[in-house]
Amino acid sequence: MKYILPIILATVFATVAGAAEMRTFTSSQGSKTLKAKMLDYSATKGTARILRSDGKTMTIPVKALSETDQAYIKDWYQSSMAGRRLAIRVSDEEIKTGESKANNGRVTAYDSRFKLNVRNNGDSAFEDIEIKYCIFYTIDGVDGAKNKELVSNGQANISSIAPRTDQDIATGTVKLTKVRPLPASQCVGGT
């Protein structure tokens, strides 16, 4: 019979990719420029923390920058800070779908899936997040057969997750079968 062991890996991707690099920021009036690298952003405070080209760190109000720079800061936060600000907890859920006796054993069938709890630990919302997951599981060989390794892939999307909030996502279902030997007192025939 089959015995399946599920394992899950979850990866979070933001829709916009890009790493923080030195760039020229322009004031909202267009009269001043500053070469700097993004370090952090807080939508609630309306500030960005940057590292200037001379090595000094400073916090600036985002509204003091051009609209292009404001859009860049929001995109940078989405793509660069998701890995630091989003936490994912994984728990498994099994729903028993059937049980029978066969060959001196008890065979139990399950629908198994995982629940991903995604929490935004940051000060700013994340939008358009794509969650991709793979569930790896094996079927143990029976009567000398080799183990078979299987993968179930899927994805889910979160349109928006506010600061300090959670969202739950359920993965697709994997059909599992577990076989347990019956106690000797319940075995039929044989010794």
Stockholm file with secondary structure:
# STOCKHOLM 1.0

chainA/1-191         MKYILPIILATVFATVAGAAEMRTFTSSQGSKTLKAKMLDYSATKGTARILRSDGKTMTIPVKALSETDQAYIKDWYQSSMAGRRLAIRVSDEEIKTGESKANNGRVTAYDSRFKLNVRNNGDSAFEDIEIKYCIFYTIDGVDGAKNKELVSNGQANISSIAPRTDQDIATGTVKLTKVRPLPASQCVGGT
#=GR chainA/1-191 SS CCCEEEEEEEEEEESSCCCCCCEEEEBTTSSCEEEEEEEEEETTTTEEEEEETTSCEEEEEGGGBCHHHHHHHHHHHHHHSHHHHEEEEEEEEEEEEEEEEETTEEEEEEEEEEEEEEEECSSSCEEEEEEEEEEEEEECCSTTCCCEEEEEEEEEEEEEECTTCEEEEECCCEEEEEEEECCGGGCCSCC
#=GC SS_cons         CCCEEEEEEEEEEESSCCCCCCEEEEBTTSSCEEEEEEEEEETTTTEEEEEETTSCEEEEEGGGBCHHHHHHHHHHHHHHSHHHHEEEEEEEEEEEEEEEEETTEEEEEEEEEEEEEEEECSSSCEEEEEEEEEEEEEECCSTTCCCEEEEEEEEEEEEEECTTCEEEEECCCEEEEEEEECCGGGCCSCC
//
